[in-house]
Amino acid sequence: MKKVEDQILIIFGASGDLTKRKLIPALFELYKQNLLPNKFAVLGASRSALSDDEFRSRADEFIPNDEKREEFKKLLFYQSVQNNEADDFIPLKERLDEISGALEIEQNYVFYLSTPPSLYPVIPKMLCQNGLSKSENNFRRLIVEKPFGTDLKSAKELNKQLLNYFEEEQIYRIDHYLGKETVQNMLVTRFSNGIFEPLWNRRYIERVEITSAESLGVEGRGGYYESSGALRDMLQNHLLQVAGFVAMEPPVVVEADAIRNETLKVFQSLRPIKENEVSRYVIRGQYTASTIGGKKVAGYREEPGVDKLSRTETFVSLKFFIDNWRWAGVPFYIRTGKKLPTRVTEIVIHFRKVPHHLFGNASSDSNNQLIIRIQPDEGILLKFGMKTPGAGFKVQTVNMDFHYSDLADKKVPAAYERLLLDCMQGDATLYSRGDAVEAAWEFVQPIINAWETNPEIPIYGYPAGSWGPEESAKLIVNGDWRYPCKNLHNDGLYCEL
């Protein structure tokens, strides 16, 4: 792996939850693995008035007690910044000059917006007005967290505003799902194996399922979730991007624009769902009060901060088609929800059954499945038919699996570790490009419109701890959803929830 150029990472919203839980721990892991630049610093920036020492002391709360912790904390600095006018950023610029000079770090800057979305267009504007967005001699990059807009109009407007201050190649729209090792491994599974890629098309694949289930509810974030919902929170960004990886054509080279060009083509090939078709192709649900493991669980409308008559979806399932040569006629299904039986994210490739049922009726022949588990128990599982020992030809389904945990000498990097390192290296492969973000919003916008304008479209209740509304099963004409367990190992023999 190439060594990263010397640089300073500036985190706006440094006193926030994301910085504590994800960003600083990820940087610490990169530091322990000697993957950070030789000369590197982190400058935290937010409204709170803190000294460098106070910021470093706070880091003790979320950095493991490790022999390298104190050494790493010397890389952390802090600058209080207001966001009212351009001059508020002068102290930030002066502090960057000071750190750069004192530590002899090149003035390469990565700006990370870990802030409320309302500041996404504000901070880049102020950086630009202070001459921090561009440099002839040094790189300047901008990482933008989700949500990237709340609908097609706002996403287009945000793209337009950002491009006033930064070039497209400087902007890194982060999607932590694409940073997961198993999502990336999907490309290797497809394009480096002669046994998979020839079968990866409408001739051999019956349908594709993508499931992202959470066993938790909104966990005190009811106020935020009311303005989001499952469609915006998970499906429009994370899961459509995963679908893009599943369905894309082979890129010419393993390089950012080549890969992102192919995922964009997938989004451009999505068959539009018209507003009057939404109830046929999309099911939404909301979890209701239930009993799980002997304990009473509140329904979504009983959560703090949630409207008692809320119609915000905590579950959504979607059937769609990709109208191109490879996937014509193959249905794709996505479902995601809260308060489901277990936490799991996986892709299931259902292969077509054999054309002639040699060993009995159709149900006795194996419906081969390739399951790519993104989390937890990361790995790949292939299901196929084998003869049961004894007389006759009774067929049973058996498993062949690979687990990342089997690579005992290899550490599976966390998503933010990989994505931060990629941005430091200038590799945008796993970041979303502006045109792809807009294309994804264009696909889901009719769904949003239909839900907002047609009160007759139902929102189905489902008991907390179940697999969502019963109506979701009706989306799949021939077959049913796969109901995954927490464990991928020994799948089919026992189920751990």
N, C-alpha and C positions, 0 to 999 in steps of 0.2 A: 504494500500500500504506500502511495506517495506521501511524503511529508507535507503537512499543511503549511501554507505561507503564514508568516507572523501576522497577527491581527488582534483587534479588540472587538469583543462582542458586547453590544449595548442592549440591555433588556429594559424596555419600557414596561411599567407595571411590575417592577421588581419586588414590591411588597405583597404581591398577589399570590393566590393559591397555586396557579400553574407553575410559577417560578419556584415555589417551595417544593411542590410534590414531584415535578417532572424535570424542569430545566437544570437547576443546580445539581440534583442527584445524577442526571445524565452527564453533565460536564465532569463531575467528580469521577464517574466510571471511565470516561475517556482519558482523564488525567492519569488514573491508576494504570491504564493500558498503554500509556505513553503515546497517545494518538493526538494530543493537542499540539499546537505549534511550539517551537522552542521558546518563542517570546509571545506571550499571550496574556490578556487581561480581560476581566469581565467587569463592566461598569453598569451597576444597577441604577435605574432612574425611575422615580415616581414622585408624587406630590409630598409624600411623607418626609419629614425632616429627620434624617439619620446621618450619623457619622460613618466612616468606613468601618470602625471597630464595632459599632452597633449592628451594622449590616452583617459583618462576619460572625458576630455572636448569634444572630438569628439563624445563620446557616447551620449552627450546631443542632438545631431542632430536626433538620431533614437530611443531614449528611451522616452516614454511618460512622460510628466511633472506630476509626481506622488509623493506623500509624501515619498515613499520609494526609490526614485531614488538616492538620495545622499548616502543613506545607502548601496544600491547595488553597486554603483560605487567604493566603498572601496574594493570590491572584484576583481577589474580590475587592471592588471599590464601589463607592456609592455617590450619587449626585442628586440632590433634590431639584426637580424640574416642574415648573408650572406650564400649562398649555393654553394660556390666554392670548398671547401675541408672540410675534417672531423673536422679539428681544429676550423673551423668557429662556430661549435656547442658547443665548450667549454664554452663560456660565457652563453649560454642558460642553460647548465647543472648546472653551478655555480649559476645562478639566481634561478633555480628550488630548489636547495639545500637551498638557502637563504630564499625563500618564505616558503618552507616546514618547515624550522626550526623556523622562526619568528612566523608563525601562528600555529605551532604545527599540521601540516597536514601530515598524512601518505603519503609516496611517491608513491601513486597510480596515474598514469598519463593516460589521454586520449588525444591522438594527433589527431587533426582534420586538414586534408589537404584541405583547402579552397584556393587552388593555381591553376595555370595553370597545365594541365595534364602532361606537360613535367617534372614537379617536383615530380610526384607521385612515381617514383622509386628512385629519388635522395635523398629526405628527409628521407625516411625509412632507406636507406643505412647509412646515416650519424648518425641517431639516434642509429642504431645498433653499429656502430664503436665507439660511445661514451658510450656504455653500457646502453642506455636508452630504448632499445626495449624489454628487458626481465629482470625479477627480480624473485628471489626465494621467496621473502617475500611479494611482492606487485604486483598488476596487472598493465599491460601496454596494452593499446588498441589503435587501429589505425582506424580512420574513413576516408574513401576515397569517395570523391564526384564523380559524373558522369562528363564527360563521362569515362566509364571504357573500354578504347580501342576505336578504330575507325573501327575495323573489327575483324574477328576471329583471325587472326594472331597476331595483336597487343594486343588483350585481353589475349590471352594465354601467350604472352611474359610478359605482366604486372603482371599477376598472378604468373608466375615463379619468377620474380624479387622480388615481395613482400614477397613470401614465403622463400626467402633467408634470410630475416631479421625478419619476424614475423611469428608466427604460424597461421594457418587458423582460429582457434577459437579466435585469437586476432584481426582479420581484419573485419571491419564493412563497407561493401559497401553500401552506403546510396542511397535510392530511395525514395524521399520525397512523391511520390504518395502512397506508402505503409503506410505512416504515417497518412494518412487521415482517420478520424474516420469512414467514411462510407465504405471505403475499408475493414477495419478490421471488421466492423459490418456484412459484407457479410458472414464471417465464422459463426457468431452467427445465422444469419438468416437461413443459410443452416442447420447447425448441431445441433441447439437446438429446431427446430420446426418440428414436425412430419408431418405437412401439406406440407412442401416444399421438404425435402430430398427424400422422396419416388418418387417424380415426376421429380427429377433432373437427367434425363437420356434421351437417344435416343428414348425411347418409348413415352415420353410425350412432349419433347421439339423439336420444328421444327428447330429453329435456335437461335443463340446468336449474339447480336450486342454490340460492345463497341465503343463509340464515345467520342472523346476529341476534342472539337472545341474551337478556340480562335478567338475573334473578332479583335484583334490587329494584326498588321503586324510584321515586324522584328524590328521596333522601334529603328533604328540606329545601330542595331547589324548585319548589312548585311555582314560585313567581316567575323564574326564568323559563321553566318548561311550558308554562301557559302561552308564552309568546313564540314558542318553538314547535313542540310536538315531534313525534317520531319521524314524520316525513322530512322535515327540515333538519332535524338533529342528526339523523343517521342515513336515511335513504338517499337524499339528493346528493350528498357528498361522498361519504365513505363507501357505501355499498354500490352505487353506480360506478364509482372508480374501480372497485374490485371487479364488477361485471365487465368493465372495459378491458381489464387485464385478461379475463377469461376468454373474451371474444375477439381480441385484436388479431390482426394479421402479423406474420413474422416481420419484425423491423429489419431494415437493411443492415444496420449495425447496432450494437448495444451502446447507444448514445442518447442523451436526453431528448433532443428534438425528434429523432427517429422514432423512439418509443412513444412519445407524446403525440406525434402525428398519427400513429396507428390507433391510439385510444380515442382521439378526436374523431376519426373516421367511424368508429363504432357508435359514438354519440350522434353523429350526423345520420347514421343508418337506423336509428331507433324509430320504429313505427309510431307516429303521433297517436296519443290517446285523446280523442275529442271530449269536450266537456260533457256531452250527452252520453258518452260511453264509460264514464268514470265508474259508475256503480257496477259495471260488468267486469272491469279489470282491476279494481282497487277495493280492498276491504280495510276499513279502519275500526279500531276497537279501543276500549278504555277499561282498565282493570277495576273490578268492584271488590267490595269487602269479602273476605274469605277466611278460612282457617288453614294454616300451613304448619304442619308438625305440631298440632295441638294448640297453636297460638293464633289468636285473632289478628288479622291483618286489615288495616284500613283500606278503603277504596280510594281511587285517585281524587275524587271530589271531596274527600274528607281530609286530604293532605293540607298542611299550612300553605297559605298563599294561593290556593286554587279556588276558582269560582265554583260555587255550589251547583251551578247549571252548566259547567264547562263542557264544551264539545271538542276539546283538544284531544287528539289521538295519542294514546300511549302504545298502540300497536298498529302496524300497517303491513299489509301484504299486497303484492303487485304482480300481475302477469303482463308480460310484454314480449314483443318480437323485434328481431333485428333483421331488417330487410336488405340483405346482401347475399352474395353468391354462397358464402359458407354456411349461413345460418337460416336461410329462408325456410319458414314453417316450423322452426324449433322454438317452443315456448321457453322463456326464461321466467323464473319466479324469484322474488325477493320477499323476505319477511323479517321484521325486526320489532321488538317490543320489550317493555319492562314488566316486571313481576311474572316472568315465565319460569318454568320449573328449574332451569339451570342457566349458568353463564357459559355461552358457547358461541363461537363464530366459525362457520365452515362453508365450503363450496361442495356441492354434490353433482357429479356428472353421471347422469343415468344413460347408459348405453342401450341401444335397441335390443330387443330379444332376437334370438335366432329365427330365421324365416320358417323353419320346419321343426315341429316339436317331436323330436325323435324318441324322447324318453317319457312320453305320456302327454298329459294336457299342458296347455300353455303355462299354467301356474307352477308346474314342476320344474320348468327350465329357469335357470338363474337369470335375473335381471342385473347384469353387472353394473357395479357402481364404483366410481373413483371418488374418494372423499378426501378433500384437502382441508385439513384442520388448521385454522389460523390461531385459535386460542380456545381453551387451554389444552394441555397435553398435545402440543404441536406435532404434526406429522402428516403422513399420507397413508390411506387405507384403501386397498383394492379388494372388492368382494366378487367372488366368482364361484361357479358351481363345481362340485366334486362328487364322485360316487360314494354313497354310504357303504361301508364294508358289509358284506353278506350277499345273499342271493338277490338277483334282479338288478335293476338299474335305477335305484332311488337316488335322486340328486339332492344334495344339501349345499347351502351357501357357506363358504369358508373365507377366512380373512388372510390377506398378506399385507403386512404393515411395516412402516418405517417411522421411528420417533426421533425427534431432535435430541431427546434426553439420552439416546443411545450414543451420541457423540460426546462421550464423557470428558474428552479433553478440549471440547469447544464450548465457548460461552455464546448463547443466543443473545445478541444485543437487544436492548429495549428499543422501541420505535424512536424515541426522541434522541437516543445516542446516535443511531444511524442517520437520522435526518439532520441533526445539528452538524455532524461531521461532513455529510454530503454538501451542505451549504457552505461550510468553511472551505471546502475543496472546489466550490463552484460547479457542483454536479446537481442539476435540477431534475434528474430522471424521475425521482419519486415525489416531485412537487407538481401541483396542478398548474396548467397554463391558463391564461385568461380566456381564450376562446373555448377551451373545454369546459370551464366553469359555467360560462354562459350557455353552452349547448346543453349541459345537464339541467340548468334552470329552465331552459326552454321546453324540455321534455316534461318536467313536473308542474310547470305553471298552469296548464289546463286543469290538473287535479286540484290545485289550490283554489283556482277560480270556481270550480264546481262546488267544492265544499263551502266556500264563502257565500255563494249566491243561491244555492239550492238546498234549503233546509230539509227537503224530503230525503236526501241521501242519508241513510242511517249511520249512526255510530254505535256499534254493537258492544254490549258489556261482556266481559269475560272474567271469571273468578280469578283473583290473584293466585298464582301458582299453577295455572293451567297453560295450555299452549295457544291461547288466544281464542277469538270467536270461532264457533263451529263453521260459520259461513266461509272462513278462509280456506277450508278444505275443498269447497266447491269450485275454487279456481282451477284446481288440477282435475282435468276430465278423466284421464286414465291413470289412476294411481292415487297416491297420497303423499303428503309431506314426509320426509324422514324426520323422526323424532330423536334427536341426538342426546347422548349422555355426556356428562362431564368427562368421562374416560373414553378415549379412543382405543386404548389397549383393551383387548378382549371384548371389543364391541360385539354385541349380540349374545354374549354369555352372561354378562351382568351389567347393570346400569347404576352408575353412581350419580346422584343429583346434588 
